[in-house]
Amino acid sequence: METATGFTCFVIVKDNAVLITSDMKFHEQCVQSAKKAQSVLEMVKRHFKIDKDNFTALYKIYIRPHLVYSIQAWSPHLKNDIECLERIQRRATKLVKGLRKKTYEERLKVLGIY
């Protein structure tokens, strides 16, 4: 929606906990999901010793639900949105002792996420 001053105005609507802008993009949903997952990741990092054995359980219980919440409704298909969510997964896999120096793809294979 164009305003008199030439600025574009976006209205964000929350429908069933999914954020949609007036141009029908879900980027705000992606950003909010990533923020929530990042805050949970920081909590996990502070309170748990993360090794290969317990990472999968911690990831699946605490972090992944925030990344995939309502994904059926908004299904990220834009490269920017996918990278936003994968950035959190990259950070999470770097927390595992002994895997930090491996590539992202190698970490996913070792952890069984890929």
C-alpha positions in Angstrom: 0.0 0.0 0.0 1.5 3.3 -1.1 1.1 6.3 1.2 1.0 10.0 0.3 4.6 10.5 1.3 5.8 7.8 -1.1 6.6 5.2 1.6 5.3 1.7 1.3 3.3 0.5 4.3 3.0 -3.1 5.2 0.4 -4.5 7.4 1.4 -7.7 9.4 -1.5 -10.0 10.3 -1.2 -12.9 12.7 -3.5 -15.7 11.6 -3.3 -18.9 13.7 0.1 -17.8 15.0 1.5 -17.3 11.4 2.6 -13.8 10.4 1.6 -12.7 7.0 2.4 -9.2 5.5 0.0 -7.4 3.2 2.1 -8.4 0.2 1.4 -12.1 1.1 5.0 -12.9 2.1 6.0 -14.8 5.2 9.4 -13.3 5.8 8.3 -11.9 9.2 7.3 -15.4 10.2 10.7 -16.7 9.3 12.5 -13.9 11.2 10.3 -14.5 14.3 10.8 -18.2 14.2 14.6 -17.8 13.9 14.7 -15.3 16.8 12.8 -17.7 19.1 15.0 -20.7 18.0 18.1 -18.6 18.6 17.0 -17.7 22.1 16.3 -21.3 22.9 19.6 -22.3 21.4 21.4 -19.9 23.7 19.5 -21.3 26.7 20.5 -24.9 25.7 24.1 -23.8 25.2 24.2 -22.3 28.7 22.6 -25.2 30.5 23.8 -28.4 28.8 27.1 -29.9 27.8 26.5 -30.7 24.2 28.2 -33.8 22.7 27.3 -36.0 19.7 25.3 -38.3 21.8 22.8 -35.8 23.3 22.8 -33.2 20.6 20.1 -34.9 18.5 17.7 -35.2 21.4 18.3 -31.6 22.5 18.0 -30.3 19.0 14.8 -32.2 18.3 13.2 -31.3 21.6 14.1 -27.7 22.1 15.3 -26.0 18.9 13.7 -27.7 15.8 10.1 -27.2 16.9 10.6 -23.4 16.7 12.0 -23.6 13.2 9.2 -25.8 11.8 6.3 -24.3 13.7 3.4 -23.9 11.2 5.8 -24.6 8.3 3.0 -26.3 6.5 1.1 -23.0 6.3 4.0 -20.8 5.2 6.5 -23.2 3.6 9.7 -21.1 3.1 10.5 -21.1 -0.6 12.5 -17.9 -0.9 16.2 -18.4 -0.6 16.5 -15.6 2.0 13.9 -17.3 4.3 15.6 -20.7 3.9 19.0 -19.3 4.8 17.5 -17.5 7.8 16.3 -20.8 9.2 19.5 -22.7 8.2 21.7 -20.1 9.9 20.2 -21.3 13.3 20.8 -24.9 12.4 24.4 -24.2 11.4 25.0 -22.5 14.8 23.4 -25.4 16.6 25.6 -28.0 14.9 28.7 -26.0 15.7 28.1 -26.4 19.4 28.9 -30.1 19.3 32.4 -30.9 20.5 34.7 -32.2 17.9 32.5 -31.1 14.9 33.2 -27.3 15.0 35.9 -27.4 12.3 34.0 -29.7 9.9 31.8 -28.3 7.1 28.1 -27.9 7.6 27.3 -30.8 5.4 29.7 -33.1 7.3 28.2 -32.1 10.6 24.7 -32.9 9.4 25.8 -36.3 8.2 27.7 -37.2 11.4 24.7 -36.1 13.5 22.2 -37.9 11.3 20.1 -34.8 10.5 20.9 -34.7 6.8 
